[in-house]
Amino acid sequence: MYTSLEHYIDGNWVKPSGAKSQDVINPATSKPIGALGHVSKGDLDRALAAVDKGFKTWRKVSSFERGKILRKAADLVRTRANEIAKVLTQEQGKVLAEAKAEVLSAADIIDWYAGEGQRAYGRIIPARADGVRNMVVMEPVGPVAGFSPWNFPVTQAVRKIAAALAAGCSIIIKCPEETPGSPIGLVKCFHDGGVPAGVLNLVYGVPAEISEYLIPHPIIRKISFTGSVPVGKHLNALAASHMKRATMELGGHSPVLVFEDVDPEGVAKLMGAMKYRNAGQVCVSPTRFFVHEKVYDKFVGKFTDIASTTKVGDGLDPDTRMGPLANPRRVNAVETFVNDAQEKGAKVATGGKRIGNQGNFFEPTVLTDVPESARIMHEEPFGPVAVMLRFKETDEMLTRANKLPYGLASYAFTTDAKTATKVADALESGMVTINHFGIALPETPFGGIKDSGFGHEGGSEGLQVYMQAKFISHLG
Ligand code: NAD
């Protein structure tokens, strides 16, 4: 399916010289669609020399000029959106409409950072002595090593690339080996948009080998990782031991609070669509539904209807509403979570089983009566499973909602302003959205607390993580 799967080093599309390669598999058919070569140490050394050189050039380009180049890249992403989206669906599985929306949102992210780079203001601090100017100047931190995952192969990569480049940094990004074609399509837009050689480099290989080599390397000044909590903790420890700045966008286990004063069926409709988007492989996917006992039956009834009528199939089929999971690991993990919950007493309201024996399909699933001891109550399912829980008393429910080490996104539905303020303050998470799904826009900060990580992508906060403050005091 691919024309080629090349790496991008120092402004050139190159065949990697690593000894290994791997098949890329279409998750809807389980059939290979391409072979991806791995980077060698020599290739990484070339990428490091390029990113070092690229930084020296790029930091001197004005943010105004950088913005112009980034906007050209954004326009190319829009022009090529259909083509990139089709590749994305075939390698990752999500339905074509979601893939297209992802690619178009990448263009918006680039555009937004193109402008935000021009607003990287410092400040003047009033001096104590006549003739002194105290200034804080924002500088790019330097060459970045980025690691992006397979669930949103385009937007997870572009959030790192666009923010780093807008700040004046250069970057080597390791994109996901399971979904390499759509990030290549994205990077081509930056290349064709005029990003100078060395500023952006793209590699693939064995993730642990690449991160162990790049993170300690003296040329790299900043790490940005999106992925699971255990890998994030490991990479953050490595970064810390080499005094490197890091941004960690890790997993979540989002609670959804549904109060008695809302239309339960309307909320079920909205959140049902959000739950099964990308087959639930979303770090901010709504997972634990705390529903007030007065509206519980109506909410669960409607949600279950939505789940059981969500058409599952190949993402290229226009009738499909949920595609396959991205890889067989996820199907096994989701099946294990559901079986474990059932063994411990949970009931399956709908779904609960894998579909067929070709492709990584799993039924949209709703679990009720799930005991605290079930693994899915503590571990991120990262799949199409919703857990329904009743509550009567708000404070007791908030304690349950906050008890996990995760703290990424939380959702609440209420028409009562006092309740809204109370839960917005009490929820332990980096993002809280009330009465709608209002997160993950280019201009708003996206990030977690607790084990979900730290640092932001999106918003002016997402630019700040690629900048460092320098204090300059000048007399005369
Ligand atoms: P995993 O933990 O093996 O990998 C997660 C991601 O980290 C992948 O993209 C992988 O390539 C990368 N990775 C793994 N080890 C690495 C290393 N040593 N150095 C650099 N990168 C490394 O698990 P998986 O099976 O690929 O994904 C499953 C879990 O990952 C999910 O349960 C979910 O919690 C998490 N995940 C989170 C996000 C997110 O958006 N935060 C995205 C994808 C996966």
Residues whose N, C-alpha, C, O or C-beta is under 5 A from the ligand:
A	BS01	NAD	F147 S148 P149 W150 N151 P176 P207 A208 S211 T226 G227 S228 V231 E249 L250 G251 C283 R329 E380 F382
